Amino acid sequence: MTLRTYETDDPVSSVMTKGVLYIKSSKNLKEAASIMADFDVGSLLVSDNSNPVGIITSKDIVKILVQEKELNKVKVKEVMQTPIIRIKAHETISSAIIKMKEQKIHHLIVVDGDKIIGMINPLNLIV
């Protein structure tokens, strides 16, 4: 694995993952894990009535597994992370890193105006 060449003043849109996968908050964690496995992703945006309300990650699912709970009996809304932290597409990579560090999170939703256009996490900075 090698580091990607980028400048910290480049916009987050230059390194983000384009498009975001969603899951309804009423779905269970088994369904969330299945979507993550099918699409080889580590997180899903959670929505209610087409409105983003949270994010769920593979780490959240692992925490439930360690508690020996059945994934099909735990709803996404019970473990999702809120609020969703957003960053504008034109903001810099360095500002994204600072925001993730300050908020102690690993995912930022990238927006262009009110439209969600992608997601960024630390893996976006590595090839």
C-alpha positions as CSV (number, residue, x, y, z in Angstrom):
1,M,0.0,0.0,0.0
2,T,1.4,3.4,-0.9
3,L,0.3,6.9,0.0
4,R,-1.6,8.8,-2.6
5,T,0.0,12.1,-3.7
6,Y,-2.3,15.0,-2.7
7,E,-2.0,18.4,-1.3
8,T,-3.7,19.2,2.0
9,D,-5.2,22.3,0.4
10,D,-6.8,20.2,-2.4
11,P,-10.6,20.1,-2.1
12,V,-12.1,17.1,-0.4
13,S,-14.1,16.4,-3.6
14,S,-10.8,15.3,-5.2
15,V,-10.4,12.3,-2.8
16,M,-13.9,11.5,-1.7
17,T,-15.8,8.3,-2.5
18,K,-18.4,9.4,-4.9
19,G,-22.0,8.4,-4.2
20,V,-23.2,7.1,-0.9
21,L,-25.2,3.9,-0.1
22,Y,-28.2,4.3,2.1
23,I,-30.2,2.1,4.5
24,K,-33.4,2.8,6.2
25,S,-33.2,3.3,10.0
26,S,-35.9,0.6,10.5
27,K,-33.8,-2.1,8.9
28,N,-31.8,-4.5,11.0
29,L,-28.1,-4.9,11.3
30,K,-28.0,-8.1,9.4
31,E,-29.4,-6.2,6.4
32,A,-26.8,-3.5,6.9
33,A,-24.0,-6.0,7.1
34,S,-25.2,-7.7,4.0
35,I,-25.2,-4.4,2.0
36,M,-21.7,-3.6,3.3
37,A,-20.4,-7.0,2.2
38,D,-22.2,-6.9,-1.2
39,F,-20.7,-3.5,-2.0
40,D,-17.4,-3.9,-0.1
41,V,-17.9,-0.7,1.9
42,G,-17.5,0.0,5.6
43,S,-20.3,2.4,6.2
44,L,-23.8,3.3,5.1
45,L,-25.8,6.5,5.4
46,V,-29.0,6.0,7.4
47,S,-32.2,7.6,6.2
48,D,-35.8,8.1,7.3
49,N,-38.2,9.3,4.6
50,S,-35.3,10.1,2.3
51,N,-33.8,12.3,5.0
52,P,-30.3,11.4,6.2
53,V,-30.4,10.9,9.9
54,G,-27.2,9.0,10.8
55,I,-24.4,6.7,9.7
56,I,-23.7,3.1,10.5
57,T,-20.2,1.5,10.2
58,S,-18.8,-2.0,10.3
59,K,-17.3,-1.0,13.6
60,D,-20.8,-0.4,15.0
61,I,-21.8,-3.8,13.9
62,V,-18.8,-5.5,15.4
63,K,-19.6,-3.9,18.8
64,I,-23.0,-5.5,18.7
65,L,-21.5,-8.9,17.7
66,V,-19.1,-8.7,20.7
67,Q,-22.2,-8.3,22.9
68,E,-23.5,-11.5,21.4
69,K,-26.7,-9.9,20.2
70,E,-28.4,-11.3,17.1
71,L,-27.9,-8.8,14.2
72,N,-31.4,-9.5,12.8
73,K,-32.9,-8.3,16.1
74,V,-31.1,-5.0,16.4
75,K,-32.4,-2.1,14.3
76,V,-30.0,0.3,12.6
77,K,-31.5,3.3,14.4
78,E,-30.5,1.7,17.7
79,V,-26.8,1.9,17.0
80,M,-26.3,4.5,14.3
81,Q,-24.1,7.5,14.9
82,T,-25.6,10.9,14.9
83,P,-25.5,13.7,14.0
84,I,-24.1,13.4,10.5
85,I,-21.1,15.7,10.2
86,R,-20.9,17.3,6.8
87,I,-18.2,19.1,4.8
88,K,-18.5,21.2,1.7
89,A,-17.0,19.7,-1.5
90,H,-14.7,22.8,-1.9
91,E,-13.3,22.6,1.6
92,T,-9.7,21.4,1.9
93,I,-8.4,18.0,2.8
94,S,-6.6,19.5,5.8
95,S,-9.9,20.9,7.1
96,A,-11.5,17.5,6.7
97,I,-8.7,15.9,8.7
98,I,-9.0,18.5,11.4
99,K,-12.8,18.1,11.6
100,M,-12.5,14.3,11.9
101,K,-9.9,14.6,14.6
102,E,-11.9,17.3,16.6
103,Q,-15.2,15.3,16.3
104,K,-13.4,12.0,16.9
105,I,-15.1,10.5,13.8
106,H,-13.8,8.7,10.7
107,H,-16.5,9.6,8.2
108,L,-17.6,13.0,6.8
109,I,-20.5,13.4,4.3
110,V,-19.4,15.6,1.4
111,V,-22.1,18.1,0.2
112,D,-22.5,20.5,-2.7
113,G,-25.1,22.9,-1.4
114,D,-27.8,20.7,0.1
115,K,-27.0,17.7,-2.1
116,I,-24.9,14.8,-0.7
117,I,-22.3,13.9,-3.3
118,G,-19.9,11.6,-1.5
119,M,-18.1,10.6,1.7
120,I,-14.6,10.9,2.9
121,N,-12.7,8.8,5.5
122,P,-9.1,8.3,6.3
123,L,-8.8,5.5,3.7
124,N,-9.5,8.0,1.0
125,L,-6.1,9.4,1.7
126,I,-4.3,6.1,1.0
127,V,-4.1,4.2,-2.2
